[in-house]
Amino acid sequence: MQDLDFSPQIAALRSTFGDILSVIDTDRLKAEIADLSEQAGVPDLWNDTEKAQKVTSALSHRQADLAKVESIASRLDDLEIMVELINDAGDAESAVEAEAELKSVSKLLGELEVQTLLNGEYDARAAVVTIRAGAGGVDAADFAEMLLRMYLRYAEQHNYPVTVLDTSYAEEAGIKSATFEVDAPYAFGTLSVEAGTHRLVRMSPFNSAGKRQTSFAAVEVIPLIETTESIEIPENEMRVDVFRSSGPGGQSVNTTDSAVRITHLPTGIVVSCQNEKSQIQNRAAALRVLQSRLLLVQREEESAKKKELAGIITASWGDQMRSYVLAPYQMVKDLRTDHEVNNPSNVFDGDLDGFISAGIRWRKKKTD
């Protein structure tokens, strides 16, 4: 058996790993873990459920980040030893395992490198994602629901806590719009590259002639503001409407006027929330999203650069950022990064890591 020589690849990985460590700063990460562990150990922590959940969630994510860094360091060392042992023993079967381990470590390092690129002002925040059906009639409403499921599956696969705040169902099929919150560290930085117009091409199940149909949906992603940054909104600048929740539901849904719609009169921004159990909870959730939107508007006015956080999304021909083609061939392609796959089913089932990583790298290169 010819000797394995992974020296150039391992040297390149170690160089990349060194660059990552200079950004991550493991000493700071360990200090944050110690501080959060101390907060999590306070006896009356769970008297404030919201604060407790934030502390424990932040602690869990910091620990996961540190574990990932330590795992890569250990696996790089082990890989070098493995190659030496394989060359001494001439073990061809183990050589295949070593090659698989090299690919695995490379993939993990690539994911960690992408995370270090999330250093924007808002990137560490939780995210509020809104999906709206665009041009394309019933197919567009169905496509919007497909995208909602896709993002919920993506969040589930990454153990990101998600709260669906509002869903407006279309008459025949699908949804007119949906808004959900992803409460995980760096959710905004990660998902913000998904903002834009998405395009679907397929043989329409809603067309009796079986013709190919093109439809569009818009995805908006904004950072969730912290409580300490809340914008005070005078009561006379808001119109609050209550109504009965629509769509499928269980107890207390469709039975009481618990859903809330808040209209900000000066800007015309409208936010709805109907998925909480009580009117008070829905009002608080809707107000929080409205404050996030107004903060974004305020920051955009202060600096034109902030406009790229949400942008103007028309959900129609000419400005799509990603195409999902189901007929006459199978392909999903991001038109900004040229990243593409030939398995739309996996993508619609939440397999978005490749697209998101490519998007983050594209955005970084564009702003450098």
C-alpha positions as CSV (number, residue, x, y, z in Angstrom):
1,M,0.0,0.0,0.0
2,Q,1.3,3.5,-0.9
3,D,1.9,5.7,2.1
4,L,-0.8,8.2,2.9
5,D,0.3,11.8,2.8
6,F,-2.3,14.2,4.2
7,S,0.4,16.6,5.4
8,P,-0.6,19.5,3.0
9,Q,-4.3,19.1,3.9
10,I,-3.7,18.9,7.6
11,A,-1.3,21.9,7.5
12,A,-4.0,23.9,5.6
13,L,-6.6,22.9,8.2
14,R,-4.4,23.9,11.1
15,S,-3.8,27.3,9.5
16,T,-7.5,27.9,9.1
17,F,-8.1,26.7,12.6
18,G,-5.5,29.2,13.9
19,D,-7.3,32.0,12.1
20,I,-10.6,30.9,13.6
21,L,-9.2,30.7,17.2
22,S,-8.0,34.3,16.9
23,V,-11.5,35.4,16.2
24,I,-13.4,33.1,18.7
25,D,-11.0,33.7,21.6
26,T,-11.5,30.6,23.7
27,D,-10.4,32.4,26.9
28,R,-13.3,34.8,26.5
29,L,-15.6,31.9,25.7
30,K,-14.6,30.1,28.8
31,A,-15.2,33.3,30.9
32,E,-18.7,33.7,29.4
33,I,-19.5,30.0,30.3
34,A,-18.3,30.6,33.8
35,D,-20.4,33.7,34.2
36,L,-23.5,32.0,32.7
37,S,-23.0,28.9,34.8
38,E,-23.0,31.1,37.9
39,Q,-26.2,32.8,36.8
40,A,-27.8,29.4,36.0
41,G,-26.9,28.3,39.6
42,V,-28.9,31.0,41.3
43,P,-31.6,29.3,43.4
44,D,-34.4,31.7,42.3
45,L,-33.5,31.8,38.6
46,W,-36.7,30.2,37.5
47,N,-38.9,32.7,39.3
48,D,-38.4,34.7,36.0
49,T,-39.0,32.0,33.4
50,E,-38.1,34.2,30.4
51,K,-34.8,35.2,31.9
52,A,-34.0,31.6,33.0
53,Q,-34.6,30.3,29.5
54,K,-32.3,33.0,28.0
55,V,-29.5,32.2,30.5
56,T,-29.7,28.4,30.0
57,S,-30.0,28.7,26.2
58,A,-27.0,31.0,26.0
59,L,-25.0,28.7,28.3
60,S,-25.9,25.7,26.2
61,H,-24.8,27.4,23.0
62,R,-21.5,28.7,24.5
63,Q,-20.7,25.2,25.8
64,A,-21.5,23.7,22.4
65,D,-19.2,26.2,20.7
66,L,-16.3,25.4,23.1
67,A,-16.9,21.7,22.7
68,K,-16.8,22.1,18.9
69,V,-13.5,24.0,19.1
70,E,-11.9,21.4,21.5
71,S,-13.2,18.5,19.4
72,I,-11.6,19.9,16.2
73,A,-8.2,20.4,18.0
74,S,-8.3,16.9,19.3
75,R,-9.4,15.3,16.0
76,L,-6.6,17.1,14.1
77,D,-4.0,15.6,16.5
78,D,-5.6,12.2,16.3
79,L,-5.7,12.3,12.5
80,E,-1.9,12.9,12.3
81,I,-1.3,9.9,14.6
82,M,-3.8,7.8,12.6
83,V,-1.9,8.4,9.4
84,E,1.4,7.5,11.0
85,L,0.0,4.2,12.3
86,I,-1.7,3.4,9.0
87,N,1.6,3.9,7.1
88,D,3.5,1.8,9.6
89,A,1.0,-1.1,9.4
90,G,0.1,-0.7,5.7
91,D,-3.6,-1.0,6.6
92,A,-5.6,-0.2,3.4
93,E,-9.0,-0.4,5.2
94,S,-8.0,2.1,7.9
95,A,-6.7,4.4,5.1
96,V,-10.3,4.7,3.9
97,E,-11.4,5.6,7.4
98,A,-8.6,8.2,7.6
99,E,-9.8,9.8,4.4
100,A,-13.4,10.0,5.7
101,E,-12.2,11.5,8.9
102,L,-10.2,14.2,7.0
103,K,-13.4,15.1,5.1
104,S,-15.4,15.2,8.3
105,V,-13.0,17.5,10.1
106,S,-12.8,19.7,7.0
107,K,-16.6,20.0,6.9
108,L,-16.8,20.8,10.7
109,L,-14.0,23.4,10.3
110,G,-15.8,25.0,7.4
111,E,-19.0,25.3,9.5
112,L,-17.0,26.9,12.3
113,E,-15.3,29.3,9.9
114,V,-18.7,30.5,8.6
115,Q,-19.8,31.2,12.2
116,T,-16.8,33.5,12.7
117,L,-18.0,35.6,9.7
118,L,-21.1,36.5,11.6
119,N,-19.7,39.7,13.2
120,G,-22.2,42.3,12.0
121,E,-23.9,44.6,14.5
122,Y,-27.1,42.6,14.6
123,D,-25.8,39.1,13.7
124,A,-25.8,37.7,17.2
125,R,-29.6,38.5,17.7
126,A,-32.6,36.3,17.5
127,A,-34.5,36.7,14.3
128,V,-38.1,37.4,13.2
129,V,-38.9,35.9,9.8
130,T,-41.9,36.8,7.7
131,I,-42.9,34.9,4.6
132,R,-45.4,36.4,2.1
133,A,-47.0,34.9,-0.9
134,G,-46.3,36.9,-4.1
135,A,-47.2,36.7,-7.7
136,G,-48.7,33.3,-8.8
137,G,-52.1,33.0,-7.2
138,V,-52.9,29.7,-5.4
139,D,-49.5,28.3,-6.3
140,A,-47.8,31.2,-4.6
141,A,-49.8,30.7,-1.4
142,D,-48.9,27.0,-1.5
143,F,-45.2,27.9,-2.2
144,A,-45.2,30.2,0.8
145,E,-46.4,27.4,3.0
146,M,-43.7,25.1,1.6
147,L,-41.1,27.7,2.6
148,L,-42.6,28.0,6.1
149,R,-42.3,24.3,6.5
150,M,-38.7,24.4,5.1
151,Y,-37.5,26.9,7.6
152,L,-39.3,25.3,10.5
153,R,-37.7,21.9,9.6
154,Y,-34.3,23.7,9.3
155,A,-34.7,25.2,12.8
156,E,-35.8,21.8,14.2
157,Q,-32.7,20.1,12.8
158,H,-30.5,22.7,14.5
159,N,-32.4,22.6,17.8
160,Y,-33.4,26.3,17.4
161,P,-36.4,27.3,19.5
162,V,-39.2,28.6,17.2
163,T,-42.4,30.5,18.0
164,V,-44.9,31.0,15.2
165,L,-46.4,34.4,15.9
166,D,-49.0,34.7,13.1
167,T,-50.3,32.7,10.1
168,S,-52.8,34.1,7.6
169,Y,-54.3,31.2,5.6
170,A,-55.2,31.6,2.0
171,E,-58.8,30.6,0.9
172,E,-58.0,27.7,-1.4
173,A,-54.6,26.4,-0.2
174,G,-51.5,27.5,1.4
175,I,-50.9,30.8,3.3
176,K,-51.0,34.5,2.5
177,S,-48.2,35.1,5.1
178,A,-46.6,33.8,8.3
179,T,-44.3,35.3,10.9
180,F,-42.2,33.3,13.3
181,E,-39.4,34.0,15.8
182,V,-36.2,32.0,15.9
183,D,-34.7,32.5,19.4
184,A,-31.2,31.3,19.1
185,P,-27.8,33.0,19.2
186,Y,-26.8,34.3,15.7
187,A,-30.2,33.4,14.3
188,F,-30.4,36.8,12.5
189,G,-26.9,36.6,11.1
190,T,-27.5,33.1,9.9
191,L,-31.0,33.5,8.4
192,S,-30.6,37.1,7.1
193,V,-29.0,35.7,3.9
194,E,-32.3,34.0,3.2
195,A,-34.1,37.4,2.8
196,G,-35.3,38.1,-0.7
197,T,-37.6,36.8,-3.4
198,H,-37.8,33.0,-3.9
199,R,-39.1,31.6,-7.2
200,L,-40.8,28.2,-7.7
201,V,-41.2,26.5,-11.1
202,R,-43.3,23.3,-11.3
203,M,-46.2,21.5,-12.9
204,S,-49.1,23.1,-10.9
205,P,-51.3,20.8,-8.9
206,F,-53.9,23.5,-9.0
207,N,-54.1,23.7,-12.8
208,S,-56.4,21.2,-14.4
209,A,-54.5,21.5,-17.7
210,G,-51.3,20.5,-15.9
211,K,-49.3,23.4,-17.2
212,R,-46.0,24.6,-15.8
213,Q,-46.5,27.4,-13.3
214,T,-44.1,30.0,-11.9
215,S,-44.8,31.6,-8.6
216,F,-43.0,33.8,-6.1
217,A,-42.8,34.3,-2.3
218,A,-40.9,37.0,-0.3
219,V,-38.8,36.3,2.8
220,E,-38.1,39.1,5.2
221,V,-35.7,38.7,8.1
222,I,-35.2,41.3,10.9
223,P,-33.2,41.2,14.1
224,L,-35.2,40.9,17.3
225,I,-34.5,43.8,19.7
226,E,-33.5,43.4,23.3
227,T,-36.0,44.5,26.0
228,T,-33.6,47.3,27.0
229,E,-33.7,48.8,23.5
230,S,-37.5,48.9,23.3
231,I,-38.8,51.9,21.4
232,E,-41.5,53.7,23.3
233,I,-44.6,53.9,21.1
234,P,-47.3,56.4,22.2
235,E,-50.7,54.9,22.5
236,N,-52.2,57.5,20.1
237,E,-49.8,56.3,17.4
238,M,-51.2,52.7,17.5
239,R,-54.5,51.2,16.5
240,V,-55.1,47.8,18.2
241,D,-57.7,45.5,16.8
242,V,-58.7,42.2,18.3
243,F,-60.3,39.4,16.3
244,R,-60.9,35.6,16.4
245,S,-57.9,33.4,15.4
246,S,-58.3,31.7,12.0
247,G,-57.0,28.4,10.7
248,P,-56.4,25.1,12.6
249,G,-56.1,25.2,16.3
250,G,-56.9,23.6,19.6
251,Q,-58.3,24.9,22.9
252,S,-58.9,28.7,23.0
253,V,-58.2,29.1,19.3
254,N,-61.2,30.1,17.1
255,T,-63.3,30.4,20.3
256,T,-62.4,33.8,21.7
257,D,-61.2,37.2,20.3
258,S,-57.6,36.6,21.4
259,A,-55.8,37.5,18.2
260,V,-54.3,41.0,18.1
261,R,-53.4,43.3,15.2
262,I,-51.4,46.4,15.8
263,T,-51.2,49.2,13.2
264,H,-48.5,51.8,13.7
265,L,-50.3,54.9,12.3
266,P,-47.3,57.1,11.4
267,T,-45.6,54.4,9.3
268,G,-48.5,52.1,8.3
269,I,-46.6,49.0,9.6
270,V,-49.0,46.3,10.6
271,V,-48.1,43.4,12.9
272,S,-50.4,40.5,13.9
273,C,-50.1,37.7,16.4
274,Q,-52.7,35.0,17.0
275,N,-50.8,31.9,18.1
276,E,-50.6,32.7,21.9
277,K,-53.4,31.6,24.2
278,S,-54.5,34.9,25.5
279,Q,-55.1,38.4,24.1
280,I,-52.5,39.8,26.5
281,Q,-49.8,37.4,25.3
282,N,-50.6,38.1,21.7
283,R,-50.5,41.9,22.3
284,A,-47.1,41.6,24.0
285,A,-45.7,39.5,21.2
286,A,-47.1,41.8,18.5
287,L,-45.8,44.9,20.2
288,R,-42.3,43.3,20.5
289,V,-42.2,42.6,16.7
290,L,-43.5,46.1,16.0
291,Q,-40.8,47.6,18.1
292,S,-38.2,45.5,16.3
293,R,-39.5,46.8,12.9
294,L,-39.5,50.4,14.1
295,L,-36.0,50.0,15.5
296,L,-34.9,48.7,12.1
297,V,-36.5,51.7,10.4
298,Q,-34.8,54.1,12.8
299,R,-31.4,52.6,12.2
300,E,-31.9,52.6,8.5
301,E,-32.7,56.3,8.6
302,E,-29.5,56.9,10.6
303,S,-27.4,55.0,8.1
304,A,-28.2,53.9,4.5
305,K,-26.0,50.8,5.0
306,K,-28.6,49.4,7.4
307,K,-31.1,49.0,4.5
308,E,-29.5,45.7,3.5
309,L,-30.8,44.1,6.7
310,A,-34.3,43.8,5.2
311,G,-34.2,45.4,1.8
312,I,-37.1,46.0,-0.6
313,I,-38.7,42.7,-1.6
314,T,-41.3,42.7,-4.3
315,A,-41.8,38.9,-4.8
316,S,-42.1,39.1,-8.6
317,W,-40.2,38.7,-11.8
318,G,-36.7,40.1,-12.1
319,D,-35.5,40.2,-8.5
320,Q,-35.5,36.6,-7.4
321,M,-32.5,35.4,-5.3
322,R,-33.2,31.7,-5.5
323,S,-35.0,29.4,-7.9
324,Y,-36.6,26.1,-7.0
325,V,-37.2,24.2,-10.2
326,L,-39.3,21.0,-10.0
327,A,-40.1,20.7,-13.7
328,P,-38.9,20.0,-16.4
329,Y,-35.8,19.1,-14.3
330,Q,-34.9,19.1,-10.6
331,M,-32.7,21.9,-9.2
332,V,-32.4,24.5,-6.5
333,K,-30.0,27.4,-7.4
334,D,-29.0,30.5,-5.5
335,L,-28.6,33.2,-8.1
336,R,-26.2,35.3,-6.0
337,T,-23.7,32.6,-5.0
338,D,-24.3,30.1,-7.8
339,H,-24.6,27.4,-5.2
340,E,-27.0,24.7,-6.5
341,V,-28.2,21.2,-5.7
342,N,-30.2,18.7,-7.7
343,N,-32.4,17.4,-4.8
344,P,-35.2,19.9,-4.1
345,S,-36.9,17.5,-1.8
346,N,-34.0,17.6,0.7
347,V,-34.0,21.4,0.5
348,F,-37.7,21.7,1.2
349,D,-37.1,19.3,4.1
350,G,-34.8,21.8,5.7
351,D,-31.4,21.0,4.2
352,L,-30.2,24.6,3.8
353,D,-26.8,24.6,5.4
354,G,-25.0,24.7,2.0
355,F,-27.1,27.7,0.8
356,I,-26.7,29.6,4.1
357,S,-22.9,29.0,4.3
358,A,-22.5,30.1,0.7
359,G,-24.7,33.2,1.3
360,I,-22.7,34.2,4.4
361,R,-19.4,33.9,2.5
362,W,-20.9,35.8,-0.4
363,R,-22.1,38.6,1.8
364,K,-18.7,38.9,3.6
365,K,-16.8,39.1,0.2
366,K,-19.3,41.7,-1.0
367,T,-18.8,43.9,2.0
368,D,-15.0,43.6,2.2
